[in-house]
Each structure stands twice: as structure tokens, then as C-alpha cells.
Amino acid sequence: MKVLVAYDGSKPSKKALDKAVEISTKLGAELMLLTVTEPVCPIGITEADCAKMDEILKKETEDVLNNIKLDLEKKALKVKTLVKKGNAADEILKLAEKERIDMIVLGSHGRHGAKKFFLGSVSSRVSAHAPCSVIIVK
């Protein structure tokens, strides 16, 4: 069994991670930890500088996920980490399909600026289109 948890460092995503760990532990499931970054390119910055910023963000995100992975592996969990760039809902859905995920766990809200205003636009979209069960943690 494979459990995918979407993690962006927000309080709801930390709660989702806790729930995914609980489920994975009980079921002996593989835990896939995914963070989706959005492209960073402020106006007036060159494409080369934008690419550097994206690479720095990816590296920092990978470091955070690797630290979480190390902590979880101490609990005898099998953990895989991934960092994707793009639209969070799209990337979660693509990965769920590609990896044949059995369950997705995500927070009701994430770090998406104005999107926070809309009650969990990512979680709503994922739950509506996922090829598997979805648990939304509040």
C-alpha cells in the first residue's frame, strides 16, 4: 500500500503528515512525502536568475523533506520524498496516478496566498479528481 501526503510546511499540512504517519504505521504502508513548489520569477528578473531561484527553492525544500524522512525512518517507516514544480493539485493528481497511490492525505488549507481564502482549493480539487481515497485533515 502507498500513502501520499502533500506537505508544504503549513500547520494543516503538518497535521496531515501526522495522520499519514499514523495510517502508514498501522497499515505497514510506504509513505510518499510530496512538496509542490510554484515557479518563482519576480518581474524584472532574468530567466537565468529565475532558474537559480527555483533551484535554490528546490534544494531547500529537499533538505526539509530529507530531515523529515530521516526522522520517520527511525520509526521504521519506508519513506520516499519528492519535490515537484507546478500547480499543487495537478502535481498531486499526476503523482497519484503514476505511482498508483492508494490514499492521499492532505491538509484542508496550505500556503497558497490568496488561495487560503477559498476553503482548500487544492484539497477540494484533489478530492474531486483523485483516483483513490482522500483524507482531508483539519
N, CA, C and O atoms as CSV, one atom per row, in Angstrom:
chain,resi,resn,atom,element,x,y,z
A,1,MET,N,N,0.847,-1.184,0.000
A,1,MET,CA,C,0.000,0.000,0.000
A,1,MET,C,C,0.884,1.236,0.000
A,1,MET,O,O,1.948,1.257,0.618
A,2,LYS,N,N,0.422,2.273,-0.709
A,2,LYS,CA,C,1.150,3.541,-0.773
A,2,LYS,C,C,0.249,4.679,-0.320
A,2,LYS,O,O,-0.885,4.824,-0.779
A,3,VAL,N,N,0.788,5.486,0.598
A,3,VAL,CA,C,0.086,6.663,1.098
A,3,VAL,C,C,0.882,7.889,0.671
A,3,VAL,O,O,2.083,7.980,0.925
A,4,LEU,N,N,0.204,8.826,0.024
A,4,LEU,CA,C,0.826,10.071,-0.411
A,4,LEU,C,C,0.359,11.186,0.500
A,4,LEU,O,O,-0.841,11.352,0.719
A,5,VAL,N,N,1.305,11.955,1.035
A,5,VAL,CA,C,0.946,13.121,1.834
A,5,VAL,C,C,1.543,14.354,1.177
A,5,VAL,O,O,2.726,14.391,0.841
A,6,ALA,N,N,0.696,15.362,1.003
A,6,ALA,CA,C,1.131,16.637,0.452
A,6,ALA,C,C,1.568,17.510,1.618
A,6,ALA,O,O,0.813,17.719,2.568
A,7,TYR,N,N,2.794,18.019,1.538
A,7,TYR,CA,C,3.373,18.766,2.655
A,7,TYR,C,C,3.958,20.077,2.161
A,7,TYR,O,O,4.778,20.094,1.243
A,8,ASP,N,N,3.529,21.185,2.778
A,8,ASP,CA,C,4.093,22.483,2.402
A,8,ASP,C,C,4.614,23.270,3.600
A,8,ASP,O,O,4.974,24.440,3.469
A,9,GLY,N,N,4.654,22.636,4.754
A,9,GLY,CA,C,5.167,23.298,5.949
A,9,GLY,C,C,4.109,24.053,6.734
A,9,GLY,O,O,4.385,24.523,7.838
A,10,SER,N,N,2.911,24.181,6.193
A,10,SER,CA,C,1.836,24.874,6.903
A,10,SER,C,C,1.338,23.994,8.055
A,10,SER,O,O,1.599,22.792,8.092
A,11,LYS,N,N,0.621,24.612,8.988
A,11,LYS,CA,C,0.082,23.868,10.126
A,11,LYS,C,C,-0.852,22.742,9.666
A,11,LYS,O,O,-0.737,21.623,10.167
A,12,PRO,N,N,-1.776,23.002,8.723
A,12,PRO,CA,C,-2.628,21.896,8.258
A,12,PRO,C,C,-1.841,20.766,7.597
A,12,PRO,O,O,-2.205,19.598,7.737
A,13,SER,N,N,-0.766,21.099,6.880
A,13,SER,CA,C,-0.002,20.027,6.238
A,13,SER,C,C,0.799,19.234,7.270
A,13,SER,O,O,1.062,18.048,7.071
A,14,LYS,N,N,1.185,19.877,8.360
A,14,LYS,CA,C,1.861,19.138,9.435
A,14,LYS,C,C,0.884,18.160,10.096
A,14,LYS,O,O,1.258,17.045,10.460
A,15,LYS,N,N,-0.372,18.593,10.246
A,15,LYS,CA,C,-1.394,17.693,10.787
A,15,LYS,C,C,-1.640,16.536,9.821
A,15,LYS,O,O,-1.825,15.393,10.237
A,16,ALA,N,N,-1.638,16.852,8.523
A,16,ALA,CA,C,-1.818,15.800,7.512
A,16,ALA,C,C,-0.666,14.805,7.568
A,16,ALA,O,O,-0.882,13.599,7.452
A,17,LEU,N,N,0.550,15.300,7.745
A,17,LEU,CA,C,1.707,14.416,7.854
A,17,LEU,C,C,1.558,13.497,9.062
A,17,LEU,O,O,1.820,12.298,8.968
A,18,ASP,N,N,1.140,14.051,10.189
A,18,ASP,CA,C,0.938,13.221,11.385
A,18,ASP,C,C,-0.087,12.113,11.124
A,18,ASP,O,O,0.113,10.965,11.519
A,19,LYS,N,N,-1.184,12.472,10.455
A,19,LYS,CA,C,-2.229,11.482,10.150
A,19,LYS,C,C,-1.698,10.434,9.175
A,19,LYS,O,O,-1.977,9.246,9.334
A,20,ALA,N,N,-0.938,10.862,8.172
A,20,ALA,CA,C,-0.378,9.925,7.191
A,20,ALA,C,C,0.612,8.971,7.851
A,20,ALA,O,O,0.663,7.791,7.502
A,21,VAL,N,N,1.393,9.472,8.796
A,21,VAL,CA,C,2.334,8.619,9.537
A,21,VAL,C,C,1.558,7.597,10.357
A,21,VAL,O,O,1.916,6.420,10.393
A,22,GLU,N,N,0.507,8.047,11.008
A,22,GLU,CA,C,-0.326,7.143,11.809
A,22,GLU,C,C,-0.912,6.026,10.931
A,22,GLU,O,O,-0.863,4.852,11.298
A,23,ILE,N,N,-1.454,6.393,9.791
A,23,ILE,CA,C,-2.050,5.422,8.875
A,23,ILE,C,C,-0.990,4.470,8.328
A,23,ILE,O,O,-1.189,3.255,8.306
A,24,SER,N,N,0.130,5.026,7.888
A,24,SER,CA,C,1.208,4.205,7.312
A,24,SER,C,C,1.765,3.221,8.324
A,24,SER,O,O,2.084,2.080,7.987
A,25,THR,N,N,1.878,3.669,9.564
A,25,THR,CA,C,2.393,2.800,10.620
A,25,THR,C,C,1.432,1.633,10.869
A,25,THR,O,O,1.854,0.480,10.960
A,26,LYS,N,N,0.143,1.944,10.975
A,26,LYS,CA,C,-0.854,0.904,11.242
A,26,LYS,C,C,-0.971,-0.096,10.102
A,26,LYS,O,O,-1.173,-1.289,10.329
A,27,LEU,N,N,-0.842,0.398,8.866
A,27,LEU,CA,C,-1.053,-0.466,7.708
A,27,LEU,C,C,0.232,-1.021,7.103
A,27,LEU,O,O,0.185,-1.830,6.176
A,28,GLY,N,N,1.369,-0.594,7.619
A,28,GLY,CA,C,2.640,-1.027,7.036
A,28,GLY,C,C,2.827,-0.482,5.625
A,28,GLY,O,O,3.447,-1.128,4.780
A,29,ALA,N,N,2.297,0.691,5.378
A,29,ALA,CA,C,2.322,1.283,4.036
A,29,ALA,C,C,3.591,2.078,3.790
A,29,ALA,O,O,4.242,2.554,4.720
A,30,GLU,N,N,3.928,2.211,2.507
A,30,GLU,CA,C,5.006,3.103,2.097
A,30,GLU,C,C,4.434,4.516,2.116
A,30,GLU,O,O,3.323,4.746,1.639
A,31,LEU,N,N,5.187,5.456,2.663
A,31,LEU,CA,C,4.753,6.842,2.736
A,31,LEU,C,C,5.513,7.672,1.712
A,31,LEU,O,O,6.744,7.689,1.705
A,32,MET,N,N,4.780,8.355,0.852
A,32,MET,CA,C,5.391,9.252,-0.129
A,32,MET,C,C,5.088,10.675,0.319
A,32,MET,O,O,3.927,11.053,0.481
A,33,LEU,N,N,6.126,11.449,0.515
A,33,LEU,CA,C,6.020,12.811,1.006
A,33,LEU,C,C,6.312,13.759,-0.151
A,33,LEU,O,O,7.426,13.779,-0.674
A,34,LEU,N,N,5.319,14.541,-0.552
A,34,LEU,CA,C,5.423,15.409,-1.724
A,34,LEU,C,C,5.266,16.868,-1.342
A,34,LEU,O,O,4.350,17.236,-0.607
A,35,THR,N,N,6.167,17.693,-1.848
A,35,THR,CA,C,6.007,19.138,-1.781
A,35,THR,C,C,6.020,19.669,-3.202
A,35,THR,O,O,6.874,19.304,-4.010
A,36,VAL,N,N,5.069,20.529,-3.492
A,36,VAL,CA,C,4.990,21.152,-4.808
A,36,VAL,C,C,5.333,22.622,-4.652
A,36,VAL,O,O,4.685,23.348,-3.898
A,37,THR,N,N,6.358,23.052,-5.372
A,37,THR,CA,C,6.735,24.460,-5.352
A,37,THR,C,C,6.181,25.139,-6.588
A,37,THR,O,O,6.055,24.530,-7.651
A,38,GLU,N,N,5.857,26.396,-6.430
A,38,GLU,CA,C,5.400,27.167,-7.573
A,38,GLU,C,C,6.588,27.912,-8.158
A,38,GLU,O,O,7.484,28.325,-7.422
A,39,PRO,N,N,6.607,28.087,-9.475
A,39,PRO,CA,C,7.716,28.814,-10.097
A,39,PRO,C,C,7.851,30.220,-9.484
A,39,PRO,O,O,6.859,30.910,-9.249
A,40,VAL,N,N,9.102,30.618,-9.235
A,40,VAL,CA,C,9.381,31.919,-8.643
A,40,VAL,C,C,10.093,32.774,-9.691
A,40,VAL,O,O,11.194,32.448,-10.136
A,41,CYS,N,N,9.445,33.871,-10.075
A,41,CYS,CA,C,10.094,34.754,-11.038
A,41,CYS,C,C,9.498,36.156,-10.945
A,41,CYS,O,O,8.571,36.493,-11.682
A,42,PRO,N,N,10.038,36.975,-10.029
A,42,PRO,CA,C,9.537,38.350,-9.898
A,42,PRO,C,C,9.772,39.148,-11.179
A,42,PRO,O,O,10.700,38.872,-11.939
A,43,ILE,N,N,8.934,40.118,-11.397
A,43,ILE,CA,C,9.064,40.984,-12.574
A,43,ILE,C,C,10.423,41.679,-12.541
A,43,ILE,O,O,10.870,42.150,-11.495
A,44,GLY,N,N,11.060,41.734,-13.688
A,44,GLY,CA,C,12.351,42.418,-13.800
A,44,GLY,C,C,13.552,41.519,-13.562
A,44,GLY,O,O,14.690,41.985,-13.613
A,45,ILE,N,N,13.322,40.248,-13.306
A,45,ILE,CA,C,14.411,39.300,-13.062
A,45,ILE,C,C,14.621,38.474,-14.331
A,45,ILE,O,O,13.658,38.095,-14.997
A,46,THR,N,N,15.865,38.202,-14.657
A,46,THR,CA,C,16.165,37.430,-15.870
A,46,THR,C,C,15.740,35.976,-15.698
A,46,THR,O,O,15.597,35.484,-14.579
A,47,GLU,N,N,15.542,35.301,-16.827
A,47,GLU,CA,C,15.167,33.879,-16.780
A,47,GLU,C,C,16.246,33.054,-16.085
A,47,GLU,O,O,15.942,32.110,-15.355
A,48,ALA,N,N,17.502,33.414,-16.315
A,48,ALA,CA,C,18.612,32.685,-15.676
A,48,ALA,C,C,18.548,32.838,-14.162
A,48,ALA,O,O,18.754,31.870,-13.430
A,49,ASP,N,N,18.262,34.056,-13.688
A,49,ASP,CA,C,18.152,34.278,-12.242
A,49,ASP,C,C,16.923,33.556,-11.670
A,49,ASP,O,O,16.960,33.035,-10.555
A,50,CYS,N,N,15.840,33.535,-12.448
A,50,CYS,CA,C,14.639,32.813,-12.009
A,50,CYS,C,C,14.943,31.324,-11.872
A,50,CYS,O,O,14.504,30.680,-10.919
A,51,ALA,N,N,15.688,30.788,-12.821
A,51,ALA,CA,C,16.059,29.372,-12.765
A,51,ALA,C,C,16.912,29.100,-11.525
A,51,ALA,O,O,16.752,28.067,-10.874
A,52,LYS,N,N,17.811,30.019,-11.200
A,52,LYS,CA,C,18.641,29.865,-9.991
A,52,LYS,C,C,17.771,29.894,-8.737
A,52,LYS,O,O,17.968,29.106,-7.812
A,53,MET,N,N,16.802,30.818,-8.720
A,53,MET,CA,C,15.901,30.904,-7.567
A,53,MET,C,C,15.092,29.615,-7.409
A,53,MET,O,O,14.924,29.113,-6.298
A,54,ASP,N,N,14.596,29.088,-8.522
A,54,ASP,CA,C,13.852,27.830,-8.479
A,54,ASP,C,C,14.724,26.697,-7.961
A,54,ASP,O,O,14.263,25.863,-7.181
A,55,GLU,N,N,15.976,26.662,-8.389
A,55,GLU,CA,C,16.897,25.600,-7.957
A,55,GLU,C,C,17.198,25.708,-6.463
A,55,GLU,O,O,17.263,24.698,-5.762
A,56,ILE,N,N,17.381,26.937,-5.982
A,56,ILE,CA,C,17.624,27.155,-4.545
A,56,ILE,C,C,16.405,26.705,-3.739
A,56,ILE,O,O,16.547,26.024,-2.723
A,57,LEU,N,N,15.215,27.085,-4.190
A,57,LEU,CA,C,13.987,26.682,-3.508
A,57,LEU,C,C,13.846,25.163,-3.490
A,57,LEU,O,O,13.480,24.579,-2.470
A,58,LYS,N,N,14.137,24.532,-4.615
A,58,LYS,CA,C,14.051,23.072,-4.687
A,58,LYS,C,C,15.029,22.429,-3.703
A,58,LYS,O,O,14.667,21.485,-3.000
A,59,LYS,N,N,16.253,22.927,-3.649
A,59,LYS,CA,C,17.273,22.363,-2.760
A,59,LYS,C,C,16.862,22.523,-1.291
A,59,LYS,O,O,16.970,21.584,-0.503
A,60,GLU,N,N,16.391,23.717,-0.936
A,60,GLU,CA,C,15.961,23.945,0.443
A,60,GLU,C,C,14.786,23.040,0.812
A,60,GLU,O,O,14.722,22.510,1.922
A,61,THR,N,N,13.868,22.872,-0.123
A,61,THR,CA,C,12.709,22.008,0.111
A,61,THR,C,C,13.143,20.559,0.263
A,61,THR,O,O,12.654,19.850,1.143
A,62,GLU,N,N,14.059,20.117,-0.592
A,62,GLU,CA,C,14.577,18.747,-0.485
A,62,GLU,C,C,15.248,18.528,0.862
A,62,GLU,O,O,15.103,17.459,1.453
A,63,ASP,N,N,15.977,19.516,1.356
A,63,ASP,CA,C,16.628,19.398,2.664
A,63,ASP,C,C,15.601,19.222,3.778
A,63,ASP,O,O,15.775,18.382,4.661
A,64,VAL,N,N,14.524,20.022,3.734
A,64,VAL,CA,C,13.470,19.906,4.747
A,64,VAL,C,C,12.853,18.510,4.699
A,64,VAL,O,O,12.684,17.860,5.731
A,65,LEU,N,N,12.520,18.059,3.493
A,65,LEU,CA,C,11.891,16.736,3.354
A,65,LEU,C,C,12.831,15.618,3.777
A,65,LEU,O,O,12.397,14.644,4.392
A,66,ASN,N,N,14.100,15.746,3.458
A,66,ASN,CA,C,15.067,14.714,3.857
A,66,ASN,C,C,15.193,14.626,5.376
A,66,ASN,O,O,15.352,13.534,5.920
A,67,ASN,N,N,15.123,15.766,6.065
A,67,ASN,CA,C,15.160,15.748,7.526
A,67,ASN,C,C,13.931,15.041,8.095
A,67,ASN,O,O,14.036,14.268,9.047
A,68,ILE,N,N,12.774,15.311,7.510
A,68,ILE,CA,C,11.551,14.624,7.937
A,68,ILE,C,C,11.688,13.127,7.668
A,68,ILE,O,O,11.342,12.295,8.507
A,69,LYS,N,N,12.199,12.803,6.482
A,69,LYS,CA,C,12.378,11.394,6.105
A,69,LYS,C,C,13.268,10.663,7.110
A,69,LYS,O,O,12.943,9.554,7.533
A,70,LEU,N,N,14.383,11.276,7.491
A,70,LEU,CA,C,15.291,10.651,8.455
A,70,LEU,C,C,14.593,10.385,9.780
A,70,LEU,O,O,14.767,9.321,10.373
A,71,ASP,N,N,13.801,11.350,10.248
A,71,ASP,CA,C,13.058,11.164,11.498
A,71,ASP,C,C,12.055,10.027,11.390
A,71,ASP,O,O,11.906,9.233,12.318
A,72,LEU,N,N,11.367,9.949,10.257
A,72,LEU,CA,C,10.350,8.910,10.085
A,72,LEU,C,C,10.961,7.524,9.906
A,72,LEU,O,O,10.394,6.527,10.352
A,73,GLU,N,N,12.102,7.466,9.262
A,73,GLU,CA,C,12.763,6.162,9.088
A,73,GLU,C,C,13.220,5.593,10.420
A,73,GLU,O,O,13.361,4.377,10.551
A,74,LYS,N,N,13.455,6.444,11.411
A,74,LYS,CA,C,13.792,5.972,12.753
A,74,LYS,C,C,12.620,5.223,13.374
A,74,LYS,O,O,12.798,4.410,14.280
A,75,LYS,N,N,11.412,5.510,12.871
A,75,LYS,CA,C,10.204,4.827,13.343
A,75,LYS,C,C,9.889,3.614,12.478
A,75,LYS,O,O,8.783,3.074,12.532
A,76,ALA,N,N,10.858,3.191,11.689
A,76,ALA,CA,C,10.752,2.009,10.821
A,76,ALA,C,C,9.754,2.196,9.679
A,76,ALA,O,O,9.185,1.224,9.183
A,77,LEU,N,N,9.545,3.434,9.267
A,77,LEU,CA,C,8.677,3.688,8.122
A,77,LEU,C,C,9.510,3.734,6.841
A,77,LEU,O,O,10.648,4.203,6.833
A,78,LYS,N,N,8.917,3.240,5.775
A,78,LYS,CA,C,9.540,3.360,4.464
A,78,LYS,C,C,9.023,4.662,3.855
A,78,LYS,O,O,7.822,4.818,3.636
A,79,VAL,N,N,9.937,5.597,3.584
A,79,VAL,CA,C,9.547,6.934,3.142
A,79,VAL,C,C,10.277,7.312,1.862
A,79,VAL,O,O,11.479,7.085,1.718
A,80,LYS,N,N,9.529,7.890,0.944
A,80,LYS,CA,C,10.097,8.435,-0.285
A,80,LYS,C,C,9.700,9.903,-0.340
A,80,LYS,O,O,8.555,10.248,-0.051
A,81,THR,N,N,10.645,10.773,-0.710
A,81,THR,CA,C,10.341,12.202,-0.804
A,81,THR,C,C,10.447,12.667,-2.248
A,81,THR,O,O,11.271,12.182,-3.024
A,82,LEU,N,N,9.593,13.617,-2.582
A,82,LEU,CA,C,9.592,14.181,-3.928
A,82,LEU,C,C,9.312,15.673,-3.863
A,82,LEU,O,O,8.516,16.135,-3.046
A,83,VAL,N,N,9.981,16.422,-4.740
A,83,VAL,CA,C,9.700,17.843,-4.905
A,83,VAL,C,C,9.356,18.045,-6.370
A,83,VAL,O,O,10.137,17.700,-7.256
A,84,LYS,N,N,8.182,18.606,-6.616
A,84,LYS,CA,C,7.734,18.899,-7.972
A,84,LYS,C,C,7.495,20.399,-8.079
A,84,LYS,O,O,7.256,21.074,-7.077
A,85,LYS,N,N,7.561,20.906,-9.292
A,85,LYS,CA,C,7.289,22.321,-9.525
A,85,LYS,C,C,6.042,22.431,-10.387
A,85,LYS,O,O,5.917,21.742,-11.399
A,86,GLY,N,N,5.116,23.303,-9.985
A,86,GLY,CA,C,3.913,23.497,-10.769
A,86,GLY,C,C,2.715,23.779,-9.899
A,86,GLY,O,O,2.843,24.303,-8.793
A,87,ASN,N,N,1.552,23.430,-10.405
A,87,ASN,CA,C,0.303,23.596,-9.688
A,87,ASN,C,C,0.146,22.425,-8.712
A,87,ASN,O,O,0.241,21.264,-9.109
A,88,ALA,N,N,-0.090,22.733,-7.447
A,88,ALA,CA,C,-0.123,21.699,-6.413
A,88,ALA,C,C,-1.139,20.595,-6.707
A,88,ALA,O,O,-0.796,19.413,-6.667
A,89,ALA,N,N,-2.362,20.962,-6.997
A,89,ALA,CA,C,-3.391,19.946,-7.245
A,89,ALA,C,C,-3.022,19.076,-8.440
A,89,ALA,O,O,-3.148,17.853,-8.379
A,90,ASP,N,N,-2.567,19.698,-9.529
A,90,ASP,CA,C,-2.190,18.936,-10.724
A,90,ASP,C,C,-1.073,17.944,-10.425
A,90,ASP,O,O,-1.134,16.788,-10.842
A,91,GLU,N,N,-0.064,18.393,-9.708
A,91,GLU,CA,C,1.089,17.525,-9.416
A,91,GLU,C,C,0.713,16.391,-8.472
A,91,GLU,O,O,1.199,15.271,-8.629
A,92,ILE,N,N,-0.135,16.663,-7.505
A,92,ILE,CA,C,-0.598,15.616,-6.592
A,92,ILE,C,C,-1.370,14.556,-7.379
A,92,ILE,O,O,-1.148,13.358,-7.203
A,93,LEU,N,N,-2.264,15.001,-8.236
A,93,LEU,CA,C,-3.082,14.073,-9.025
A,93,LEU,C,C,-2.235,13.260,-10.007
A,93,LEU,O,O,-2.454,12.059,-10.166
A,94,LYS,N,N,-1.269,13.907,-10.664
A,94,LYS,CA,C,-0.387,13.184,-11.600
A,94,LYS,C,C,0.404,12.107,-10.874
A,94,LYS,O,O,0.518,10.979,-11.353
A,95,LEU,N,N,0.952,12.462,-9.713
A,95,LEU,CA,C,1.755,11.501,-8.956
A,95,LEU,C,C,0.892,10.355,-8.444
A,95,LEU,O,O,1.320,9.201,-8.455
A,96,ALA,N,N,-0.308,10.665,-8.000
A,96,ALA,CA,C,-1.210,9.610,-7.504
A,96,ALA,C,C,-1.498,8.599,-8.606
A,96,ALA,O,O,-1.533,7.393,-8.359
A,97,GLU,N,N,-1.699,9.087,-9.802
A,97,GLU,CA,C,-1.967,8.205,-10.944
A,97,GLU,C,C,-0.718,7.411,-11.317
A,97,GLU,O,O,-0.772,6.190,-11.465
A,98,LYS,N,N,0.393,8.105,-11.467
A,98,LYS,CA,C,1.639,7.477,-11.906
A,98,LYS,C,C,2.132,6.407,-10.927
A,98,LYS,O,O,2.560,5.331,-11.345
A,99,GLU,N,N,2.071,6.698,-9.646
A,99,GLU,CA,C,2.594,5.798,-8.613
A,99,GLU,C,C,1.554,4.820,-8.073
A,99,GLU,O,O,1.848,4.026,-7.180
A,100,ARG,N,N,0.343,4.878,-8.614
A,100,ARG,CA,C,-0.743,4.020,-8.142
A,100,ARG,C,C,-0.927,4.127,-6.627
A,100,ARG,O,O,-0.908,3.137,-5.895
A,101,ILE,N,N,-1.104,5.352,-6.206
A,101,ILE,CA,C,-1.283,5.660,-4.793
A,101,ILE,C,C,-2.632,5.109,-4.321
A,101,ILE,O,O,-3.630,5.187,-5.038
A,102,ASP,N,N,-2.647,4.558,-3.118
A,102,ASP,CA,C,-3.876,4.003,-2.557
A,102,ASP,C,C,-4.655,5.016,-1.722
A,102,ASP,O,O,-5.873,4.908,-1.576
A,103,MET,N,N,-3.935,6.007,-1.172
A,103,MET,CA,C,-4.587,7.002,-0.325
A,103,MET,C,C,-3.779,8.290,-0.349
A,103,MET,O,O,-2.550,8.264,-0.290
A,104,ILE,N,N,-4.474,9.410,-0.434
A,104,ILE,CA,C,-3.843,10.727,-0.362
A,104,ILE,C,C,-4.294,11.383,0.930
A,104,ILE,O,O,-5.478,11.363,1.265
A,105,VAL,N,N,-3.346,11.966,1.656
A,105,VAL,CA,C,-3.668,12.703,2.875
A,105,VAL,C,C,-3.145,14.124,2.690
A,105,VAL,O,O,-1.975,14.326,2.365
A,106,LEU,N,N,-4.017,15.106,2.900
A,106,LEU,CA,C,-3.576,16.490,2.783
A,106,LEU,C,C,-4.357,17.377,3.728
A,106,LEU,O,O,-5.446,17.031,4.185
A,107,GLY,N,N,-3.771,18.531,4.007
A,107,GLY,CA,C,-4.418,19.485,4.896
A,107,GLY,C,C,-5.535,20.221,4.184
A,107,GLY,O,O,-5.581,20.275,2.955
A,108,SER,N,N,-6.427,20.783,4.967
A,108,SER,CA,C,-7.569,21.484,4.392
A,108,SER,C,C,-7.159,22.808,3.748
A,108,SER,O,O,-7.851,23.306,2.859
A,109,HIS,N,N,-6.061,23.365,4.183
A,109,HIS,CA,C,-5.526,24.612,3.620
A,109,HIS,C,C,-4.018,24.482,3.545
A,109,HIS,O,O,-3.415,23.710,4.290
A,110,GLY,N,N,-3.420,25.228,2.657
A,110,GLY,CA,C,-1.966,25.226,2.557
A,110,GLY,C,C,-1.444,26.636,2.434
A,110,GLY,O,O,-2.157,27.605,2.698
A,111,ARG,N,N,-0.206,26.740,2.036
A,111,ARG,CA,C,0.437,28.039,1.875
A,111,ARG,C,C,0.285,28.528,0.452
A,111,ARG,O,O,1.239,28.478,-0.324
A,112,HIS,N,N,-0.856,28.982,0.108
A,112,HIS,CA,C,-1.034,29.446,-1.261
A,112,HIS,C,C,-1.667,30.826,-1.288
A,112,HIS,O,O,-2.615,31.069,-2.035
A,113,GLY,N,N,-1.138,31.730,-0.472
A,113,GLY,CA,C,-1.535,33.128,-0.505
A,113,GLY,C,C,-3.035,33.325,-0.512
A,113,GLY,O,O,-3.739,32.872,0.390
A,114,ALA,N,N,-3.519,34.009,-1.544
A,114,ALA,CA,C,-4.939,34.332,-1.638
A,114,ALA,C,C,-5.799,33.081,-1.731
A,114,ALA,O,O,-6.986,33.122,-1.407
A,115,LYS,N,N,-5.226,31.986,-2.163
A,115,LYS,CA,C,-5.993,30.742,-2.271
A,115,LYS,C,C,-6.478,30.263,-0.910
A,115,LYS,O,O,-7.448,29.510,-0.820
A,116,LYS,N,N,-5.788,30.709,0.171
A,116,LYS,CA,C,-6.234,30.322,1.504
A,116,LYS,C,C,-7.672,30.772,1.723
A,116,LYS,O,O,-8.426,30.131,2.455
A,117,PHE,N,N,-8.050,31.883,1.083
A,117,PHE,CA,C,-9.388,32.427,1.236
A,117,PHE,C,C,-10.442,31.429,0.780
A,117,PHE,O,O,-11.512,31.330,1.381
A,118,PHE,N,N,-10.143,30.699,-0.273
A,118,PHE,CA,C,-11.069,29.695,-0.771
A,118,PHE,C,C,-10.821,28.431,0.033
A,118,PHE,O,O,-9.692,27.944,0.100
A,119,LEU,N,N,-11.859,27.906,0.635
A,119,LEU,CA,C,-11.695,26.782,1.547
A,119,LEU,C,C,-10.991,25.617,0.870
A,119,LEU,O,O,-11.625,24.749,0.270
A,120,GLY,N,N,-9.680,25.614,0.979
A,120,GLY,CA,C,-8.892,24.499,0.497
A,120,GLY,C,C,-9.079,24.181,-0.971
A,120,GLY,O,O,-9.498,23.075,-1.312
A,121,SER,N,N,-8.778,25.123,-1.847
A,121,SER,CA,C,-8.979,24.881,-3.274
A,121,SER,C,C,-8.193,23.672,-3.765
A,121,SER,O,O,-8.684,22.922,-4.609
A,122,VAL,N,N,-6.981,23.469,-3.251
A,122,VAL,CA,C,-6.194,22.298,-3.648
A,122,VAL,C,C,-6.854,21.025,-3.126
A,122,VAL,O,O,-7.028,20.063,-3.875
A,123,SER,N,N,-7.220,21.016,-1.853
A,123,SER,CA,C,-7.836,19.808,-1.289
A,123,SER,C,C,-9.166,19.498,-1.964
A,123,SER,O,O,-9.490,18.331,-2.182
A,124,SER,N,N,-9.930,20.517,-2.293
A,124,SER,CA,C,-11.207,20.293,-2.989
A,124,SER,C,C,-10.983,19.669,-4.356
A,124,SER,O,O,-11.665,18.715,-4.732
A,125,ARG,N,N,-10.031,20.207,-5.093
A,125,ARG,CA,C,-9.760,19.702,-6.445
A,125,ARG,C,C,-9.214,18.278,-6.397
A,125,ARG,O,O,-9.616,17.423,-7.186
A,126,VAL,N,N,-8.291,18.032,-5.462
A,126,VAL,CA,C,-7.715,16.694,-5.349
A,126,VAL,C,C,-8.794,15.689,-4.975
A,126,VAL,O,O,-8.869,14.613,-5.568
A,127,SER,N,N,-9.630,16.025,-4.000
A,127,SER,CA,C,-10.652,15.065,-3.577
A,127,SER,C,C,-11.665,14.785,-4.684
A,127,SER,O,O,-12.213,13.686,-4.764
A,128,ALA,N,N,-11.909,15.767,-5.526
A,128,ALA,CA,C,-12.871,15.584,-6.614
A,128,ALA,C,C,-12.320,14.740,-7.758
A,128,ALA,O,O,-13.090,14.083,-8.459
A,129,HIS,N,N,-11.002,14.743,-7.963
A,129,HIS,CA,C,-10.428,14.110,-9.145
A,129,HIS,C,C,-9.455,12.962,-8.862
A,129,HIS,O,O,-8.933,12.354,-9.797
A,130,ALA,N,N,-9.211,12.666,-7.609
A,130,ALA,CA,C,-8.226,11.638,-7.263
A,130,ALA,C,C,-8.687,10.243,-7.677
A,130,ALA,O,O,-9.880,9.939,-7.643
A,131,PRO,N,N,-7.730,9.396,-8.069
A,131,PRO,CA,C,-8.056,8.022,-8.445
A,131,PRO,C,C,-8.124,7.080,-7.233
A,131,PRO,O,O,-8.238,5.863,-7.384
A,132,CYS,N,N,-8.051,7.666,-6.033
A,132,CYS,CA,C,-8.021,6.848,-4.808
A,132,CYS,C,C,-8.730,7.602,-3.698
A,132,CYS,O,O,-9.255,8.696,-3.907
A,133,SER,N,N,-8.740,7.009,-2.525
A,133,SER,CA,C,-9.334,7.666,-1.356
A,133,SER,C,C,-8.504,8.870,-0.942
A,133,SER,O,O,-7.281,8.881,-1.084
A,134,VAL,N,N,-9.190,9.883,-0.428
A,134,VAL,CA,C,-8.526,11.113,0.019
A,134,VAL,C,C,-8.999,11.427,1.436
A,134,VAL,O,O,-10.195,11.413,1.729
A,135,ILE,N,N,-8.036,11.709,2.302
A,135,ILE,CA,C,-8.348,12.160,3.651
A,135,ILE,C,C,-7.896,13.607,3.753
A,135,ILE,O,O,-6.731,13.920,3.508
A,136,ILE,N,N,-8.825,14.491,4.117
A,136,ILE,CA,C,-8.514,15.901,4.308
A,136,ILE,C,C,-8.525,16.174,5.808
A,136,ILE,O,O,-9.533,15.992,6.490
A,137,VAL,N,N,-7.374,16.615,6.293
A,137,VAL,CA,C,-7.200,16.822,7.737
A,137,VAL,C,C,-7.377,18.304,8.067
A,137,VAL,O,O,-6.789,19.173,7.424
A,138,LYS,N,N,-8.196,18.569,9.078
A,138,LYS,CA,C,-8.407,19.960,9.524
A,138,LYS,C,C,-7.609,20.218,10.777
A,138,LYS,O,O,-7.645,21.325,11.315
